[in-house]
């Protein structure tokens, strides 16, 4: 795997023959079995993992008597594994900043069960605080989504009220008053409507995932966000490949070139690979970019059943 200067390399994890050992694997505990799919694939292939860090997020933590409790803590007895309680926002970043010494170790970050705001925060630590040049990122696609009320029910983790705010590490001090809100669409119309109302004075560009994990999801996303799209106009809708961070990165680069001297306010409601691309773009364009998110009061613990393809992304942080 040559570390070229492009922001991302992308391969199916099963098709990468040269990985024999990993210094550090980072993932999040989950009641969702696909959260452990990459780890299990590593063990199956005989890959030696020197140390495993499992973030135990309070927002996803099940009660001891729930059906998913054993699955959530299934790595608790694994060799060289440390569960790290994350009861407050930012505990994961604080831990990594103290724990990681040097920037030459081989790190694999599995973002499958890590929330989108936490993906942004963790990547900030590796690039800005630890000066990593390269980061291996893994993502396991869902094989099936777990819907509570048919296909049109919101599949996201989120429920309840929200607090829309800037992610602290991605706040720009630029004095420009012209802002373009860039919203990567998800399936919940109430979220995009809420964001539109919060940012009604801003220009808005919507980005939809296509091709999506399932072909029909592209059209469902557009239909579920009909109110937002009707308000901003179809010409303000762009497309980005749902499972490829470089596609999101390129789309944002194009939007930036068409909106010079404006602040880009990025909000990712779409897939985590999209979030990864948006994250690196924000890190590389920090002077005129900020990242916001509608933080939910609570999260749904399980959104999918089984894993489909497992993707490896080689992220070049030296841009």
N, C-alpha and C positions, 0 to 999 in steps of 0.2 A: 504494500500500500504506500505509494509515493505521496509525500506531503507537498502537493503542488500549491500554487498561490491562489487558486480559486477558493472562495469562502467555504465550499462544501464538496466533499466526495460522498457518494451514495452507492451502497450495495446492499443486496439482501444478505443478512448476517450469515446464513448458511453457505453462501458462495464465497466467503472470505477464507482462504485456506491458510493464511500465514500467522494467525493468532495462536500462540501456544501458551502464553502467560499474561496475566493482568496484575498490575501492582495493587490497584484499588478499584473496586466496584461500588458504585453508589446507586441506591434505589430507595423507593419508599414502600413501607409496609402497606398492604392492601388486602381487602376481602375479595378483590377481583383476581382471579387466577392468572390472568394474562400479565399481571404485574410481576410475576415470577418466571414468565416464559423464557426470557433471555437468559436469566440465571440458570434455569434448568437445561437450556440448550448448551450453555458453556460447560456444565458438568457432564452432559452427554458426550461432548466432543473432547473431553479430557483436558480442557483448558485449566491451568493452575491459577487460582485466584489467591493472592497473598493476603488481602484483607477486604472485608465487606462492611460497608456502612449502610445501615438501614434506618432511614428517617421515620420516626414514629410520630406522625402528625396527629395532634389532638382532634383536629377537624375531621379526620377519617377514622379515628380509633373506635372500634366496636366495644360494646359492653361485654363483660366476661362470659355472660350466658347467651350471647347471640350466636346465630348459626355460623357467622364468618370469623369468630374469634380465633379458632385454631389455625385457619388459613392465614389470618393476618400475622400471626406470630410463628409461622412455619419455619422460619430461618433462625429462631431464637437459639436452637441447639447446634447450629452449623458451626464448623470450625472457623476460627478467626473472624467472627461476626460480632458486630456491635450495634445494638439498637440505640438510637439517639432520640430521646424524647424531644419533641418540638411543640411545646405548649403555647408559645407566643409567636407572633409574626416575626420572622427574622432569625429565629433560633438556629435554623439550618445554616444560614450564612455565617453567623457568629461561630458556630462549631467548626465549619470548614476553614475559616480564616485562622483559627488557632491550631487546628489539627494538621493541616497540610504544611509540610516543611519542604521548601524547594519547589521547583517547577519542571523537573525532568522525569517524574514518574509517569507510568502509563495509567491513565485514569479512564474508566468507562462509566459514563453517567447514563443511567436508564431513566428516561423521563416519562415512561408509561403511566406511572401512578403519582407523579409529582404535579401539583397544580400549576397552571400557567403563570401566575405571579411568582411562584417559587422557582420556576425554570429561569425567569428573568433574573431573579436575585442570585441564584447559584452561579449562573454564567458570568454575572458581574464580578463575583469573587474570583473566578478562575482567570478572567482577562485583566481586570483592573487592579485587583489586590495581590494576586499571586503571579501575574505576568506569565501565564501559560501561553505557549505558542500554538499548541494543538490539543484538541479535546475529542475523545471518542464518545459519541452519543448514540444510544440505542432506543428504539421505539418499537413496541409490539402493537400492530394494528388489531382492532377488534374483529373477531370472526362474526359475532352477532351482537347487536345492541339489545340491551334489556329495557324494553318499553313497558311502562305501567298502564298505558291506555292506548295501545295500538301504535302504528308507525309515526303518527303526528304528535305524540307526546314528547316533551323536551327530554332528551337523553342525557343532558349534562349533569354534572355533580350538583348543580346549584338549586337552591330552593329558598323561599322566604324573601325578606327585604334585602336591599343591597345598599352598599355605600360606594359611590363612584369616586375614586381618588387616584392621584398619581402614585405610581410605584416610586418610592423615595430615591432609589439609586438612578432613576431615569427622569429626573427633573432638570429642565434646562433653565438657566438664568437669563436667557436671551430676552432683550427688551422688545422684540417684535410683537406686535399685537395681532398680526394676521396668522390665523391658525387654520390648518386643514385637519379635520378629524378623519382618520383612516380606520375603518371598522371591518375587521375580518369577520364575516358572518357565521353565526351558528344556527341552531334550530329554534331558539326560543324568541318569539316575536316580542314578548314583553321586555326582554333585555334590550334589544335594538331600539325599541320604541322609547324606553327609559333613557338610553344614552342620547338619542336624538333630542329628547326634551331637555336633557341636561346641557347639551351643546348646541342649542338652537341658533346661536349667533355665528356658528362656525360653518365653513364649507365642509361638506362630507363626501368622502369617497368610500364606497362599499366594495369589499373584495370577497368573492365567492369561490369556494373550493371546487375546481374542476380540472382534470377528472377527480371525482371524489372516491372514497373507499368503495361505495356502491354507486353505479351510474344514476340511479333514481334520487340519490340524496342531494345532488346538485339542484334539481328542480324543486324538491321539497324545501331546501334552504331558501330558494328564491320566493316560494309561495309563503313560507312562514314569516319572511321579512317583507311581505308585500307592502305593508304600511310605510315602512322606512323607504323602500325603493320608490314608491309612488311619490313620496315627499321630495326626494332628491333628484329623481329622474333616472331612467334606464341608462342614460349616457354616463352616469357617475358610477356605474357598476363595472368592475374589472374582475378578472379571473386569475386564480393561482392554483397550481397543482397541490392537492390536499396533502400528499405525503412527501413533498419535496421542499425542504427549507430554501434551497437556492431559487426556486420559482417565486416564493414569497419575497426573498431578498431582491430579486430582479424587478418584481412588480413595484416594490417600494422605491427602488432606484429610479424607475421611470416616473413615478408620481413626484418624487423630489425634483427631477429635472424640469417638470412642468409647473412647479410651484416654488420657484427660487425666492429666497428671502422670506419664506414663510416657515412657521413652526409646524412640524408634523406631529400630531397627537395620535399615537397608535393605540388601538384597543383590539385585542385578539379574543374573539369569541369562537373562533374556528378550531382547527386541529392543533395538536401540540407540535407537529413538524412545521406548520405555519408559524407558530409562536417562536420556534427555534430560529427560523429565518428572520422574523421580525426582531428578535432579540439581538442577533449579530448586527443587523442593519442599525439598530438604535445605538449599539455600542460603538460602531464605526462612524456614526453621524451624531454624536452626542450634543454638539453645540446648537443644533436646530431641531432636536427630536426629544419628545417626552413620551412616556408610556403610561397609560391609564388603564384602570380595570374596575369593573363593577363587583366589588367584593360581596359575596353572599353571606348571609347570617349563618347558614348551615349548608352542608354538602350531602348529596346522596352518595352512600358508600360504594355502591356497585352499579356500573353503567353498561357492562358488557359481559358476554359469555364466551370464554375461550379466546385464544389468540390466532390470528391469521399469519400474515407475513411479519417477520421481524427484520427491521431495517437498521443498518449501521450508517451513521453519518460521521464522516471525518471533518471536523470543524477547524478551519485554519483561523486562529484568533489574531494572527499578526497581519492586520490590514491597515 
